[in-house]
Structure formats: structure tokens, C-alpha cells
Amino acid sequence: MNRVWWKKAVVYQVYWRSFYDTDGDGVGDLEGVLAKLDYIQTLGVDIIWLNPVYASPDLDNGYDISDYEAVMPKAGTLETLDRLIAEVHRRGMKLIMDLVVNHTSHLHPWFVESRSSRDNPKRDWYIWQDAKAGGPPNNWRSYFAPSVWEWDPATEQYYFHSFAVEQPDLNWRNPELREAIYGMMRRWLDRGIDGFRLDAIALLAKPDGFPDAERPEDIRYLTNNPGLHDYLREMNERTFAGYEIVTVGEAAFVSPEEGLKFVGEDRGELDMLFHFEVCDEMPAWDMLRFKQIQRRWYEGLWGKGSNSQFLNNHDHTRQVTRFGNDGAYRVQSAKLLATMLHTLPGIPYIYQGEEIGMTGVRFASIDDYDDIAMRNRYAEEIGKGRDPAETLAALQPLSRDNSRTPMQWDDSAYAGFTTGTPWIKVNPNYRELNVARDLADPDSIYAYYRQLIALRKEHDVMAYGDFAEWPEWMDDSHLYVYERRLGDVRWLVVLNHGDESAELAWPAHVRGRTLRLLLGNYPGADGGVPEEGMARLRPHEARIYIIE
């Protein structure tokens, strides 16, 4: 396994519009990120991942880009972004930018030209098809709409959109388009950023002929099509080579075997994979399934390519709500989930607010939600005659707005996020759950995250150590027990992911060995020399031992 700086890193995701607002318009901004850089630095992270700030009509929270080389006014200016890059670097951290090159906004000048006429030079920069039997070219649905095709009456053809109608897909088969993208990426790197998190990167290649799908509701056909890795290798050669950066690929519907094609250290494509086998395909906590997923990805990538570890982000419900206990055991559960993510193989990601145990929220009305995917699906279901209350209740648990409520800084109005009216409602629990409280409490979730991150910096075993589950508990639906091993160093991680106490019988191979407790999420836990008998674990208890 190659050893590079980012393999020991911890990534902190800043969803800037919900982070901190400095001008009172109710939307977070880049000045707000600048104002809170010391807070991020004190946590101990190495890389800040900044969600899209490019010029955009903002129909999909910045993922519909209308100018790749300008900053959307509500976020700030290029000058502000330059200062942010400089201040991040001054504090010894790196900044990577979220970049969408699968599609643009329908207001991007490229698409405006492309749709102006069939013979425009940029017509082929997007994907256009004739009607078939008086309707769309095939039966595919998009992520956000019932069809991937939208009719353009002016030029009498359909254009392709994997997401919203206002997000037309680029045609990566066009070499001029690819060169335009690569040039733009190089200019950002020359500006001083430290890499990219590449959104929806598995969607770049499209299949020949656009055949109908047998099951159009299973949208895997949008991803991982032939030609994709040719584009990624070319992208690496034309943009990444020669820069000391890190690249992260968001790839849906990938297996470990497919994932290795993106990040194999011998392939020259990307550095790190962001897959969704947990967050997209495991709606609620399932320990046995989670263990199986971790096992498969470890076996598929370890020593050959790098994976990411995360349970929430701006697209997925807060982890302590979705996968833990956000009630009586919120603090212990948040610490357990953090322990797990930071000690499993891969690079850990922290989504803003996760470090204080922020929770999901359920708004009373669809009008309170901004999530375009949720609103479109709600309208689609209501159009089929479904009951509005039932539809809302069904969509709430996995709404992307669960994780997009404003950062809870203190117990003042609007959680200290803004002096204006926030663009989305604040979680009502902000008076009891906020940064100010956590900073004042030496046993807080925030303090625990700092300890975990400090351990990663100090101990190579967290980044480079082999992973081995204790077989006695591989089939346990609450206990997760595993080791990380590097040379003579052996760490034991014991997790009781459940609302009940549990007993762990010490196996013969550790009896008589000294277990030194390195970190735990309950007071009173200790190590010692296990003899015959049991370790008693409290609900959502996590322990990290050194085996001596």
C-alpha cells in the first residue's frame, strides 16, 4: 500500500449555505466559513470539503452550475474564495471543492447555445435524440423526474437529464467538451485548491442506442457504462498529473470489484471512492448487513485502493437519527458511530454538526422542505392519487433536508446561524443541542471527536493497519468486535450498537494478555488482564483497547 498524506487525513464537509451567515440574508456564505475556520481547525481535521459555490440558479442547491469559474453571489465572490483558500492553508489544512461535470444548469451558456439550433457548434456538447414513436427515446427515469428526457419544442428533439429537467447532461463523447472541462479544472488547481470531490462521476458515460430498461425504476443503468474509465484516465492525465492533490469520486451502484477500477493505485484514475452501499441501500441500521458490506469492501480494496467512511452528508439523514439512537442515548450513540467510522479501514468523513450529534428533523408540511428530489417525488405521488399525509410521512425519514438544517452554534435566535430568517427552518432542539454547550463540556461529543482525530494523527495503525473481525461475534446483530493490526501493534475495538446492555465473553486468545483502554465513551471503563468471564457493555458503549 502506498503511503500518502491524505490516507491519514480526516475530512470535514462544509455545506456552506447551512454553516454560518454573516450578512443576515438567511443563507450561509464563504465569509461564514472564514469566520469559523478556527473552530474547524481546533477539531483537528486535515481537509475541508466545500460544497459547490459556483454561479448557479440554485434549483438543486448549487449542483446546477451556470458558470464553472464564477461564484454564486449568495456565497460570496472569487476574492472571498481566494482568501478562504489562503486562510485554510495558513492553518495547515487543505481545501477540496465539490465539482459537477456530469451535467450543468440549463442556464449555462453552453446549453443556451446548444439548444439554440440543431446546427450550433455546441449542439453536440449535450445529448440530443429524436422522438421515438411520438414519445421519449426510451423508458428510463431520472433521479429527480419520471423521465430522463425533456422535449425541446424549438428544435424538436429531446435532451437527456439524469437529474432535474433543469440539469441537462453533458456529452462526454465530444472531445471539445472534455477539453473545456479539463481546462476549467486546471485553472481551479492553479488557483490553489487541493483537489476535487467529483459529484455523480459514475454517470459520465452513456450506453450506445439508449435501449429500454426491463425495470425502469432501477436506475442503475445510468451509471458505470462502457467508456467511463477511459474518460477518468484521460482526466487524470490532462488535469491531475503534476499536482499534489487528492481526488474523490462519488460513485453510486458500484461493487468493490467495480470500485477498484476507480481508485486502483495502478490505474491512474482517482484517489478515493465515495460509495453508497450503506447510505443508499441500507435504509435503517442493520448490523449484519453493515458488517458484510465492510468485509466485502475491505477484501476488495485493501492494499490496492482507498475507500471513504461516512454515514451521513448533505444528501443523507443525520447518522445518529437514522442509524443510531437520537433519544435517551444520543451522546453515547453519536460517540459509538464516530468510533466505528474512525477505526474501520478507510478515510473518515465528518459532516458539519455530526461532531456535536445534530439530529434529523420532521417538518409538518411539504412547504417547509426545499429538497427538489423530495418535492418532485411528493408531487408525482400526489398526482397518482396518494394521500398527502401518508406521502409526506413516507418521504420524511430519508429527505435530504434532514441534514441541511442550519448549524446549531448556540441557544440564541436561529441557533446563532443568522440574524435574518434562515433559508430553511432550524431544528427546534438547538437550545439544548449546540456548539457552545459542547465546547464547554469536557465530556462532549465534540471533545470525543477531537480525541479520535488526535489518535489517527498519532497512530499509523488507524490508517494502515490490517482489519480482522473476531469470528465469535461476526453473526451478532449488536456487537461489532474487530482488531486493527500493524506490525506488532494490535488494537481491539469493541462496540455495543444497541439499546440494551450486552456481555462479551473473552476468547481464549486474549486471556492473559493486557488490554489497555485507549478511549471509551462511558466513564468507568477500564482495561486489565481478561480471564475467564465476561466484559459487560452498556447500551451504545464503545471501547478502543491496545492489546499488549
N, C-alpha and C positions, 0 to 999 in steps of 0.2 A: 504494500500500500504506500502510495506517495504521501509524504508529509508536507502539507502546505498550510499557510497561516489560517485559512478560513475553516479548516477542519476542527480547530479548537475554538472556533467563534460561537457566540450566541447572537442571534438576530432578533432585533426588536422592530416590529411593524408599527409604523405610524400612519394611521388613517386620518390624515391631517384635518379634514373637514369636521371631524368629531373630537379633535385633540384639544385645541385651545384657541379661542377667538380673541384677537387683540384690537379689532376695530369696531366691535359692537354690532356687526351685521348679522350675528347669529350663526355664522359659519366659521369654523376653524380656518387658520391661514398659516402661511410659512413663517410669518413673524411669531406666531404662537409656538411653532416648533422651535424656533430660535430661543424664545423665552424659556422653554422647558428643557433645553439641552443638558443643563446641569443635572436635572432630575434623571434623565436617561443615562447620563454618564455615571452617576452615583450608583445606579443599579448594577453597573459593571459590564454591560453588553459591548459588543465589538462592532456590529454592523447595524445600521438603521436602514430599513426597507421603507421607502416613501411611496405611498400610493400615487396614481397619476395626477400630475399638476398641469399637464399640457392644456393648451386652449381647447375648449370643448363647449358644446351647448349643454352638456351636463345632464343628459337624459339618463345615463347609466353611471352616474357619479364619477365621471371623468374617463370611463373606459370607451367613450365615443369621442375620439380625438379629431379635431378640425384643423389643428396646426401642431405638428410634432416639435416645432422649435420655438414656440411661444408658451407663456404661462397664462393660465386662465386668471382673469382679473380677481375673482373672489379668493384665489390662493395667494396672489401677490404679483411679483414681477421677476424678470430674469435677474435683475440686480439683487433682489432678496434671495433668490435661489443660489446665486453665486456666494453671497455672504453665508448662507446656510452650509454650503459645501465647505467653505473655508473654516467655519467655526466647528463643524464636525471633525474635520481633520486636526484642528488645533487641540482638540480634546482627545486625540488618539483613536478616534473611531473612523469607520468607513460609511459611505452612503451609496446605496444602490437604488435605482429608480425602476418603478414598475413601468413596463413598456408593452403596448399592444400593437403587434404587427400583423395579426390575422385580419383585422378589419379597421375601418376608420369611421368617423361620423359621415352621415350623408351630406353634411355641410363642408366637408374637406374640399378644398379647391380641386383636388384630383378627381373626386367623384362628381363634382359640379361639371367639370369638363367632360368626364366620361359619359354622363347621361345627356349631354347637350346634343349629341348626334351619333349615329352609328359609325360615321367615318372620322370621328375625333381621334387624334393620336393617342389619347389616354383611354379610349373605349376599352381596350384590352387590359387595362390595369385593374379592372374589376371583372366579375364573372357574369356574363350575359347569355341568356338562352331564349330560343323561340318557344312559343307556347306548344303544348302537346295535346292534341285532341281538344283544343279550345280551352285548356286549363294549364296549370303549372307543369313544368318539365318532369317532375316526379312527385312522389308522395311523402318526401321527407318533412319532418317537423324541425323547428329550431329550438334552441334552449328557451327562448322567450315568447315564441309565437307558434301557432298551429302549422305554419309552413315556412320553409327556408326561402321561398320565392315571393317576390313582390313585383307586381305588374307596373311597368312604366308606360303610361299612355302616350307620352310624347314620342318615344322611339319604338313603341310596340314590341318590347321584349321584357322578359323577366330578369331581375338581378337577384343574386344569391346573398343571403344574410344568415349566418349561423346563430346570431343573437337577435336583437331587436330589428325591426324594419329600418330604423334609422342608423343601423350599423352594417353597411354593406361590406362583404368580404373582398379582400384584395386577391388578385390573381397572381399567385406566386410562380406560375409558369412563364410569366413575362419577365425577361431578363432586365429590361429597363426599369421596371418596378423594383426588382430586387436590388439593383444598384442604387436606386434612390433611397431605399430603406437603409442599406449598408452605409451610405454616405452620411445620412442623418445620425445613425448610431455612432459612427466615428466622431462626429462633431460633439456629441454629448460626452464621449470619453475624453476628448481633448479638453473639454470644459472642466474636467476634474472629477467626475463621478467615478465610483469604484466598481461599477458593474450594473447588471440588469436582472430583474426578475421578469421573465418573459411570459406574459399572460397568454393563455389559450394556445400555447405554441404547438400542441399536437394537432391543431386543426389546419395548418398551413396547406397541406397537400390535399387535393380533391381527386376522387376517382374518375377514371375515364367513363364518359357516357351517362353518368348520374342515373344508374339503374334504380328502379323502385325497390324499397325495402320490404321484406316479408313482415316485419314488425316495426312500423314507423315510430312507435312510441319509445323504442330502444334506440337512442340516438348515438350509439357507439359508432355508427357509420360516418359520423362527422370527423372522427379522429383517426390518427395513425395510419393514414393511407399511403400507398407506394409513392416514393419520391420525397417524403418528409425528411429523411435523414440526409439525403443529398443536399437539400436546402440548408440544413443545420451545419453540415460540414463546410459548405460554401460560406455561410455566415461567419463561422469561426475563422476561416482563412481570411476573409475580407474585412473582418472587424475586430475580433477578439485578440488575434495573434499580435504579440508585441506589447500588449498592455498587461499590467499587474492587476487583474480584476477577478471578480467572481461572477459566474452566470448561473441563474436558477431557472429551470424550466417547469412551468405549470403544465402538467400532463394528465388529463383525465383518461379513464378507461385503459390504464396500462397495467400489465402484469410485470413481475420482476424481470422476466426474460425480455419483454419489450422495453422496460425501463432502462435496462443496461445499455440499450442502443443509444439512449440519450446521453448517458453520463459515464460510459466505459472510459477508463483512463487511457485506453489505447485507441480511442475512436475520433478524438478531435472534434467534439460537438459542444456539450455543455458540462458544467462542473457538478451541479447538484440538482436532484429531482424533487419536485413538489407534486406528489401523487395523492389521490383522493380515495383510496380503497377504504380508509376509515371514515373520513368526513362525508363522503358522498354515498357510500354503500353500506354504512352501518348506522342506521337512524338513531338507535339508542344503544346504551352500553351493553356489550356482550363480551365478557372476559374471554371466553373460549375462542370466539372468533378473532378478537384482538390479538390474542397470543398467536393464533395461526398466521395472521397477517404479518406480525412482526417476525415470526420464524421464517416465513417464505421470503420476505424481503431481505432479511439478513443473509440467508443462504444464497440468494440470487445476486446480491450486490457486494457483500463484504469482501474487501481487499481488491475490488475491481471498479467500484464506482460509489458515489456518495448519495445518501438519502437525507431527507428532512424529517424532523419530528415535530408535529403540531396536532392540536385537537380543535383549534378554532382560528378564525381570522375574520376579515370583513365580510366574507361570504357564508360563514357558518356560525351557528348559535354558540354563545359563550360556553366554554367547556365545562365549568362547574355546574351549570344548569342542565346541559344536555347529557353529559357523561358522568357527572358526579352527584353530589348532594348539596344543593344551594340553600338548604334549610338549617336544621339543627347542627349539621356537621360541615357547614360551608368552609370554615377556616381549615379544618383538618383535611377535607376533601380537596380543596384547592392546592394544599401543600403536597398531598399524595400524588395528584396528577402531575404537578411540577416535578416531583422526584422521579416519577416514571419517565417523563419525556426527556429529562436531562441526563438520565442514566442509561437509556436504551441507545443502541447504535444509531448514529446519525447526528445531524446538526440541529439543535433545538431552536425553535422559533417562539417568541413571546408576542402575543397580540396586545396592543395597548389596553391597559385595565386588567388584563389577566393577572398581573403581578400584585393586584390588591383584591383579587377574587370577585371582580364585577360579574353580575348575573344577567341572564336574558330577561326579556320583558314581554308582556302581552298587552297590546293596546286594545281599547274597547271597540274601535271602528276601523274599517279598511281605510278611511280617510286619514288616519293617523300614520299610515305606512307610506314610505317613499319608495320602497323596493320595487323596481319596474318588473322584475320577474314575478313577484308575488301579486302585484296589481293586475298584470296581464292574465295570470292564471286564474285569479279571482273572477275577472270579467268573463273569461272563457267558460268557467264552471257555472256562473250565474246565467250565462247565455244558454246553457243546456237545461236550465230549469232547476238547478240545485238550490237548496235552502241557503240564504246568505249567512245566517249564524253558523250553520254547520260547516259551510265552506271556509269561513274565517277561522273557526276553531281548528279545522284540519290543516290550514296553511300556517298558522301561528308558530308552532314549535320549531320549524326549520326556516322561518323567514330570515332573510339576510339582515333585516333591521334589528334583530335581536342583539347583534354585536356592533351596531352602528350608532347606538345612543351615545350622547356626549360623555367624554371622560369626566369622572367624578373627582374633582380636585379637593373640594371641601364642602362644608354644610351650608354655605351661603346660597343665595338665589341661583337657580340653574346650575348648582353644583360647582360654582366658580368657573364654569366653562365660558360664559359670555355675559356681557352687561346688556345685551339685547334679547331678542326672542330666538331661541335656538331653532335651527332648521329642522330638527326632529326632537321629539319630546325627550326629556331627561328621565332616566329610571327613577321612580319615586323613592327608592331606598337610599338615595345619595346622602341623606342626613346621617345615616348610621354607617354607610359604606363609602369611604372616600380616601384619597391620598393622605390628607392631613392627619387623619386618625392613624393610618398605617405607619406613617413616618414617626409618630410619637410613641409607638408601641414596639418595644424591642423584640416581641414575640409575634409580630405581624406576618402576614403573607409576604409583604414586600421584603421584610428583613430575611425571611426564609429564602426568597429568590436570590437575594444578594449572596447568601451563603452557598447556594447551589452553584451560582455562576463563578464565585471565587474558587470553589473546588475544581471546576472544569479548567480554570486557568492554571491551577497548581498541579493537577494530576493528569498525566497523559493517558491513564487508563480509561478515562471517561470518553476520550476521543478515539483512541487507537486500540483499546482492549478488546479481545475476543468476547463473545457473548455466549452464555450457556445457561439454559434453564435447569433448575433442579427437577429431574424427571418425576419425583414423587408428587409434585403439585402441578404438573403440566395440564391435568384434566380438572383442576379445581376451578370453580366458577367465581371465586372471590380472591383467593390467594395467588399472587404472582411473585415467584421466588426465582431469582437468577443471579449469576455471577458475571462480572467483567474481569478479564484476566490479561495482564500484560507482563511478560517475563515472570518474575517471582511475585508480582503484585496481584493479589486477589481481593476483589470487593464483592460483598454479598448485599443484594438489595431485596428487602422483604416488604411486600405491600399487601395490606388487607383492604381491598376495594369493596367494602360492603358496610351496611348499617348495623351489623351485629359483630360482636367480638368473635375472635377465631383463635384456634390453637394450632401451633406449628410444632410438629414432632421433629426434633433434631435428628437428622440421619446419621448413620454411623461415621461417615467420612468427615464430619466436623466435630464429633465428640472428642474432647480432649484438646482441641485447638482453641486458641484465644480469639475471641471476637471482640474487636474494639469498635465501639459505636462512634461513627464519624458524624452522623447527622440523623435526627429524628424529628417528627412533627408533633410529638407529645412530650411533656415533661416526665421525668422519672424513668424513661427507658435507659437501659444500660447494656453493657456487654458482659464479658466474663468467659468462663470455660464451660460450654454446654456439656452436660452429662445426659444420661437418660432422662427423659421428661419432655416438657412442653415449653415453648415460648408462647405467652399469652398476648395477643394483639388486640388492641382496642379498635372500635369502628374507624375505618379510614386511616389506620395507622401506617406510617411509612418509616422504615429504618434503613440506613446505609451502614454496613459494617466493613471493617478491614479484617480479613482472615489472616491471623498471624501464626 
